């Protein structure tokens, strides 16, 4: 009987060590991802601002799209890491229940107490999903803003080029329709020309 209890205690200790190692590994992975995420987001924001200041609006729009993709990828990886931690927490809770029953110490049920007192809206999963959604929408909007600036400048430059090169005051030989020519074109010099001569 004593040997059986000793074996159970050893198995329980082994299970606790395995579960805690799995849990600690998952939490460490999430912390590393959080640090890397902040660095990548900061780099994208700096690149976006620098591109706008350099009037490289198309590059800024590309940076915004890349940042949106990065946020989406980190959201998926964060969800996967959260699942690993939750799986370890379930095993850890079962082991804590077993130890609390043997020692008659309900206070050892730490995982159960945390889950009971934590509101759903205070969950890190909900907060992380909200943060990822807001950041993705912000980067996507910033990308659209940069592309709209680039498109507006292109249209402005095209209109300015058209006014400089196609304005009648800059084209002394511009042909126009003249009344009484029978559909022929008359140049500013007054000579009749065929429509093909204009081209």
C-alpha positions as CSV (number, residue, x, y, z in Angstrom):
1,X,0.0,0.0,0.0
2,X,2.8,2.3,0.9
3,X,4.6,1.5,-2.4
4,X,1.5,2.2,-4.3
5,X,1.1,5.6,-2.7
6,X,4.7,6.4,-3.4
7,X,4.3,5.5,-7.0
8,X,1.2,7.7,-7.3
9,X,3.1,10.6,-5.7
10,X,6.0,10.2,-8.1
11,X,3.6,10.0,-11.1
12,X,1.8,13.0,-9.8
13,X,5.1,14.9,-9.4
14,X,6.2,13.9,-12.9
15,X,2.8,15.0,-14.4
16,X,3.0,18.3,-12.6
17,X,6.5,18.9,-13.8
18,X,5.6,18.0,-17.4
19,X,2.4,20.2,-17.3
20,X,4.2,23.1,-15.8
21,X,7.0,22.9,-18.4
22,X,4.4,22.9,-21.2
23,X,2.6,25.9,-19.6
24,X,5.8,27.9,-19.0
25,X,7.0,27.2,-22.6
26,X,3.7,28.5,-24.0
27,X,3.8,31.6,-21.8
28,X,7.4,32.3,-22.8
29,X,6.5,31.9,-26.4
30,X,3.7,34.4,-26.1
31,X,6.0,36.9,-24.4
32,X,8.6,36.6,-27.1
33,X,5.9,37.0,-29.7
34,X,4.6,40.2,-27.9
35,X,8.1,41.7,-27.9
36,X,8.7,40.9,-31.6
37,X,5.3,42.2,-32.5
38,X,5.9,45.6,-30.9
39,X,9.3,45.9,-32.7
40,X,7.7,45.0,-36.1
41,X,4.8,47.4,-35.6
42,X,7.2,50.2,-34.5
43,X,9.4,49.6,-37.6
44,X,6.4,49.7,-39.9
45,X,5.1,52.9,-38.4
46,X,8.5,54.5,-38.7
47,X,8.8,53.4,-42.3
48,X,5.3,54.7,-43.1
49,X,6.0,58.1,-41.6
50,X,9.4,58.3,-43.3
51,X,7.9,57.4,-46.7
52,X,5.3,60.1,-46.3
53,X,7.8,62.7,-45.3
54,X,9.9,61.8,-48.3
55,X,6.8,62.1,-50.6
56,X,7.1,58.4,-51.5
57,X,3.4,57.9,-51.1
58,X,3.2,54.6,-53.1
59,X,5.9,53.1,-50.8
60,X,4.0,54.3,-47.8
61,X,0.9,52.6,-49.1
62,X,2.9,49.4,-49.6
63,X,4.2,49.6,-46.0
64,X,0.7,50.0,-44.7
65,X,-0.4,46.8,-46.6
66,X,2.7,44.9,-45.3
67,X,1.9,46.1,-41.8
68,X,-1.7,44.9,-42.1
69,X,-0.5,41.4,-43.3
70,X,2.0,41.3,-40.4
71,X,-0.7,42.1,-37.8
72,X,-3.0,39.4,-39.3
73,X,-0.2,36.8,-39.2
74,X,0.7,37.7,-35.6
75,X,-3.0,37.4,-34.6
76,X,-3.1,33.9,-36.0
77,X,0.1,32.9,-34.3
78,X,-1.0,34.4,-31.0
79,X,-4.3,32.4,-31.2
80,X,-2.3,29.2,-31.7
81,X,0.0,30.0,-28.7
82,X,-3.0,30.8,-26.6
83,X,-4.5,27.4,-27.4
84,X,-1.3,25.7,-26.2
85,X,-1.4,27.6,-22.9
86,X,-5.1,26.8,-22.4
87,X,-4.5,23.1,-23.0
88,X,-1.7,23.1,-20.4
89,X,-3.9,25.1,-18.0
90,X,-6.6,22.4,-18.2
91,X,-4.0,19.7,-17.2
92,X,-2.6,21.9,-14.5
93,X,-6.0,22.5,-13.0
94,X,-6.7,18.7,-12.9
95,X,-3.4,18.1,-11.1
96,X,-4.1,21.0,-8.6
97,X,-7.5,19.5,-7.9
98,X,-5.9,16.1,-7.1
99,X,-3.3,17.7,-4.9
100,X,-5.9,19.9,-3.1
101,X,-8.0,16.8,-2.4
102,X,-5.1,14.8,-1.0
103,X,-3.8,17.6,1.2
104,X,-7.3,19.1,1.9
105,X,-6.1,22.5,0.8
106,X,-8.7,24.1,-1.5
107,X,-6.5,27.2,-1.8
108,X,-4.2,25.2,-4.1
109,X,-6.8,25.3,-6.9
110,X,-5.3,28.5,-8.4
111,X,-6.3,27.9,-12.0
112,X,-9.9,27.4,-11.0
113,X,-9.9,30.5,-8.9
114,X,-8.4,32.6,-11.7
115,X,-11.0,31.3,-14.2
116,X,-13.8,31.9,-11.8
117,X,-12.9,35.5,-11.0
118,X,-11.9,36.6,-14.5
119,X,-14.6,38.3,-16.6
120,X,-14.8,37.4,-20.2
121,X,-14.2,41.0,-21.3
122,X,-11.1,41.1,-19.1
123,X,-9.7,38.1,-20.9
124,X,-6.4,38.6,-22.6
125,X,-7.8,36.8,-25.7
126,X,-10.6,39.4,-26.1
127,X,-8.3,42.3,-25.5
128,X,-5.7,40.9,-27.9
129,X,-8.3,40.4,-30.7
130,X,-9.6,43.9,-30.2
131,X,-6.1,45.3,-30.4
132,X,-5.2,43.3,-33.5
133,X,-8.5,44.3,-35.2
134,X,-7.9,48.0,-34.5
135,X,-4.3,47.9,-35.6
136,X,-5.1,46.1,-38.9
137,X,-7.9,48.6,-39.6
138,X,-5.6,51.5,-38.8
139,X,-2.8,50.3,-41.1
140,X,-5.3,49.5,-43.9
141,X,-6.7,53.0,-43.6
142,X,-3.3,54.5,-43.6
143,X,-2.4,52.5,-46.7
144,X,-5.5,53.8,-48.5
145,X,-4.7,57.4,-47.4
146,X,-1.2,57.1,-48.9
147,X,-2.5,55.7,-52.1
148,X,-5.1,58.4,-52.4
149,X,-2.4,61.0,-52.0
150,X,-0.4,59.3,-54.7
151,X,-3.4,59.2,-57.0
152,X,-4.3,62.8,-56.4
153,X,-0.8,64.0,-57.1
154,X,-0.7,61.9,-60.3
155,X,-4.0,63.4,-61.5
156,X,-2.8,66.9,-60.6
157,X,0.5,66.4,-62.5
158,X,-1.4,65.0,-65.5
159,X,-3.8,67.9,-65.5
160,X,-1.0,70.4,-65.3
161,X,0.9,68.7,-68.1
162,X,-2.3,68.8,-70.2
163,X,-2.8,72.5,-69.6
164,X,0.8,73.3,-70.4
165,X,1.0,71.3,-73.6
166,X,-2.5,71.3,-75.0
167,X,-3.7,74.8,-74.2
168,X,-4.7,76.7,-77.4
169,X,-2.4,79.6,-76.5
170,X,0.5,77.2,-76.8
171,X,-0.6,75.7,-80.1
172,X,-0.7,78.4,-82.8
173,X,-1.5,75.8,-85.4
174,X,-4.4,74.3,-83.4
175,X,-7.2,73.4,-85.8
176,X,-10.8,74.1,-85.1
177,X,-14.0,73.7,-86.8
178,X,-15.0,76.8,-88.8
179,X,-18.5,77.6,-89.9
180,X,-19.1,77.3,-93.6
181,X,-16.2,74.9,-94.3
182,X,-18.5,72.0,-95.0
183,X,-17.1,70.0,-92.1
184,X,-13.5,70.7,-93.0
185,X,-11.0,72.0,-90.5
186,X,-9.5,75.4,-90.6
187,X,-6.2,76.2,-89.0
188,X,-5.4,79.4,-87.0
189,X,-3.6,80.7,-90.2
190,X,-6.9,80.4,-92.1
191,X,-5.8,77.6,-94.5
192,X,-8.2,74.7,-95.1
193,X,-6.8,71.4,-94.0
194,X,-8.1,67.9,-94.2
195,X,-8.7,66.2,-90.9
196,X,-5.8,63.8,-91.6
197,X,-3.4,66.8,-91.6
198,X,-4.2,67.5,-88.0
199,X,-2.9,64.1,-87.0
